Amino acid sequence: MALSKEQIAQRIAKEVKDGYYVNLGIGIPTLVANYVRDDIAVEFQSENGVLGMGPFPWEGEEDPDLINAGKQTITTLPGASFFDSSLSFGMIRGKHVDLTILGAMEVAQNGDIANWKIPEKMVKGMGGAMDLVSSAENIIVAMMHTNRAGESKLLKSCRLPLTGVGCVKKIVSNLAVIEITEKGFLLLERAPGVSVEEIKASTEGTLIIPEEVPEMLLS
């Protein structure tokens, strides 16, 4: 059974370590803050100038003045701070973020990522993604394995305009956990009930399959 967006975020939360500073991109990555273990200290950063984001607020407890980069209402943890864009991007460009979690429309087997523009669609610009992909040492992508037409989004090479080159380290999709290697996509885990054959059929790029591929543990 393929993972839901919430379950993708739940699996990615296992990659977050004690003491990490983490930037959460727009979309599925924003859900990760809801699933981080209570016994570790993590600082979530949003490029619009927030450090110390917490889980999403409960319905009726939203504060319209507290938002993330995707304009969603958020909560903040004790000790949270607010600052301007120059300080926020100084933190990003200065490589003071331990982990960046982004969404993507396409990822290539060498770690290229396309996540900002679809041809003939109006967009305002690449935005902070260009800073994140060029500065982050560790980038994990949260994405659906295929598009709505059932076509793979894990490719030999990206077809859409690139955001970053050779920067992605790991992918957590609705079907699998995959690591980027010099030889291609290395299959690490599969979603519960999803077969290796299904993952292979849904991956256009080179998929390296170990002898044993365990199912993901979400709890």
C-alpha positions as CSV (number, residue, x, y, z in Angstrom):
1,M,0.0,0.0,0.0
2,A,1.5,3.4,-1.0
3,L,2.1,5.9,1.7
4,S,0.0,9.0,2.3
5,K,1.6,12.4,2.5
6,E,1.4,12.2,6.2
7,Q,3.2,8.9,6.3
8,I,6.0,10.2,4.0
9,A,6.5,13.0,6.5
10,Q,6.4,10.4,9.4
11,R,9.2,8.4,7.7
12,I,11.3,11.5,7.0
13,A,11.0,12.5,10.6
14,K,13.2,9.5,11.5
15,E,16.1,11.2,9.6
16,V,16.0,14.2,12.0
17,K,18.6,13.9,14.7
18,D,19.0,15.6,18.1
19,G,20.4,19.1,17.8
20,Y,19.6,19.5,14.1
21,Y,18.7,22.8,12.5
22,V,16.2,21.8,9.8
23,N,14.7,23.8,6.9
24,L,11.2,22.6,5.8
25,G,10.2,23.3,2.2
26,I,6.7,23.9,0.9
27,G,4.2,20.9,0.7
28,I,4.8,17.5,2.3
29,P,8.0,18.7,4.1
30,T,5.9,21.1,6.3
31,L,4.3,18.0,7.9
32,V,7.5,16.7,9.2
33,A,7.4,18.9,12.3
34,N,4.3,17.0,13.4
35,Y,6.2,13.7,13.7
36,V,9.6,14.4,15.3
37,R,10.2,12.5,18.5
38,D,9.5,14.3,21.7
39,D,12.8,13.3,23.4
40,I,15.1,15.2,20.9
41,A,15.7,18.9,20.5
42,V,15.3,20.2,16.9
43,E,15.1,23.7,15.6
44,F,12.9,24.1,12.5
45,Q,13.7,27.0,10.3
46,S,11.5,28.7,7.7
47,E,13.1,31.0,5.1
48,N,10.5,33.7,5.7
49,G,12.3,34.4,9.0
50,V,11.3,31.9,11.8
51,L,13.5,29.6,13.9
52,G,11.7,27.3,16.3
53,M,8.6,26.2,14.5
54,G,6.4,23.6,16.1
55,P,3.6,21.4,14.8
56,F,0.6,22.8,12.9
57,P,-2.0,24.5,15.2
58,W,-5.2,22.8,16.1
59,E,-8.3,24.1,14.4
60,G,-9.5,27.3,16.2
61,E,-6.0,28.0,17.6
62,E,-4.5,29.5,14.5
63,D,-2.6,32.8,14.7
64,P,-2.7,34.5,11.3
65,D,0.5,36.4,12.1
66,L,2.5,33.1,12.5
67,I,3.1,31.5,9.1
68,N,5.7,29.5,7.3
69,A,7.2,30.1,3.8
70,G,4.1,28.4,2.3
71,K,1.8,30.9,4.1
72,Q,0.4,28.1,6.3
73,T,-0.3,29.0,9.9
74,I,2.2,27.4,12.4
75,T,3.0,27.2,16.0
76,T,6.2,28.2,17.6
77,L,8.1,26.5,20.5
78,P,9.5,28.3,23.6
79,G,12.6,30.3,22.6
80,A,11.5,30.7,19.0
81,S,12.9,33.8,17.2
82,F,11.8,35.9,14.3
83,F,14.1,37.8,11.9
84,D,14.3,39.4,8.5
85,S,15.1,37.8,5.1
86,S,18.7,38.9,5.1
87,L,19.4,37.0,8.3
88,S,17.4,34.0,7.3
89,F,19.2,33.6,4.0
90,G,22.5,34.3,5.7
91,M,21.8,31.3,7.9
92,I,21.0,29.2,4.8
93,R,23.9,30.4,2.6
94,G,26.3,30.2,5.5
95,K,25.5,26.5,5.7
96,H,24.1,26.7,9.3
97,V,21.3,24.3,8.4
98,D,22.0,20.6,9.1
99,L,19.1,19.2,7.0
100,T,16.9,20.5,4.2
101,I,13.7,18.7,3.3
102,L,12.2,19.7,0.0
103,G,9.4,18.7,-2.4
104,A,10.2,18.0,-6.0
105,M,8.5,17.5,-9.4
106,E,11.5,15.5,-10.7
107,V,14.7,14.0,-9.3
108,A,17.5,12.5,-11.5
109,Q,19.6,9.5,-10.6
110,N,22.7,11.8,-10.1
111,G,20.9,13.9,-7.6
112,D,19.6,16.8,-9.8
113,I,16.3,18.3,-8.7
114,A,13.6,20.2,-10.5
115,N,11.0,21.7,-8.2
116,W,10.3,25.3,-9.2
117,K,8.9,25.6,-12.8
118,I,6.6,23.8,-15.2
119,P,7.0,25.2,-18.8
120,E,4.2,27.5,-19.9
121,K,3.0,27.9,-16.3
122,M,3.3,31.4,-14.8
123,V,5.6,31.6,-11.7
124,K,7.2,34.5,-9.9
125,G,10.6,33.1,-9.8
126,M,12.8,30.3,-8.3
127,G,12.7,31.8,-4.9
128,G,14.6,30.5,-1.9
129,A,14.9,27.0,-3.3
130,M,18.0,28.1,-5.3
131,D,19.7,29.0,-2.1
132,L,18.7,25.9,-0.3
133,V,19.9,23.5,-2.9
134,S,23.3,25.3,-3.3
135,S,24.0,25.6,0.4
136,A,22.6,22.5,2.1
137,E,25.0,19.6,2.8
138,N,22.1,17.1,3.3
139,I,18.9,17.3,1.2
140,I,16.1,14.8,1.5
141,V,13.2,15.0,-1.0
142,A,9.6,14.2,-0.1
143,M,7.6,13.3,-3.2
144,M,5.2,11.1,-5.1
145,H,7.0,8.4,-7.1
146,T,4.9,9.0,-10.2
147,N,2.8,11.9,-11.6
148,R,-1.0,11.8,-12.1
149,A,-0.5,10.1,-15.5
150,G,1.4,7.3,-13.8
151,E,4.8,8.4,-15.3
152,S,7.9,8.1,-13.2
153,K,9.3,11.2,-11.5
154,L,12.6,9.5,-10.6
155,L,14.4,9.9,-13.9
156,K,17.7,9.3,-15.7
157,S,17.8,13.0,-16.2
158,C,15.3,15.8,-15.4
159,R,13.2,17.2,-18.2
160,L,12.0,20.2,-16.3
161,P,14.2,23.3,-15.6
162,L,16.7,22.4,-12.8
163,T,16.7,23.9,-9.4
164,G,20.0,22.3,-8.3
165,V,22.6,19.9,-9.7
166,G,23.8,16.8,-7.9
167,C,22.5,18.0,-4.6
168,V,19.9,15.4,-3.4
169,K,21.1,12.7,-1.0
170,K,17.9,10.8,-0.3
171,I,14.3,10.4,-1.5
172,V,11.3,9.3,0.5
173,S,8.4,8.7,-1.9
174,N,5.0,7.1,-1.4
175,L,6.6,3.8,-2.6
176,A,10.1,3.7,-1.2
177,V,13.2,5.2,0.5
178,I,15.9,5.7,-2.0
179,E,19.5,6.9,-1.7
180,I,21.3,8.7,-4.5
181,T,24.6,7.0,-5.4
182,E,27.2,7.3,-8.2
183,K,25.6,4.3,-9.9
184,G,22.0,5.4,-9.6
185,F,19.0,5.1,-7.2
186,L,19.8,2.6,-4.4
187,L,16.6,1.1,-3.0
188,L,16.8,1.1,0.8
189,E,13.2,0.4,2.0
190,R,9.8,-0.2,0.5
191,A,6.4,1.0,1.7
192,P,4.4,-1.7,3.5
193,G,2.8,-4.0,1.0
194,V,4.6,-2.5,-2.0
195,S,6.7,-4.9,-4.0
196,V,10.1,-4.4,-5.4
197,E,8.7,-5.0,-8.8
198,E,6.2,-2.2,-8.5
199,I,8.9,0.2,-7.4
200,K,11.1,-0.9,-10.3
201,A,8.3,-0.4,-12.8
202,S,7.7,3.1,-11.4
203,T,11.3,4.2,-11.6
204,E,12.7,5.4,-15.0
205,G,16.2,5.9,-13.7
206,T,18.7,3.1,-12.9
207,L,17.4,1.3,-9.8
208,I,19.9,-0.6,-7.7
209,I,18.2,-3.4,-5.8
210,P,19.9,-5.2,-2.9
211,E,19.2,-8.9,-2.2
212,E,16.9,-7.9,0.7
213,V,14.8,-4.7,0.8
214,P,13.0,-4.3,4.2
215,E,9.6,-2.7,4.6
216,M,9.6,0.8,6.2
217,L,8.9,1.1,9.9
218,L,6.7,4.1,10.5
219,S,6.1,3.9,14.2
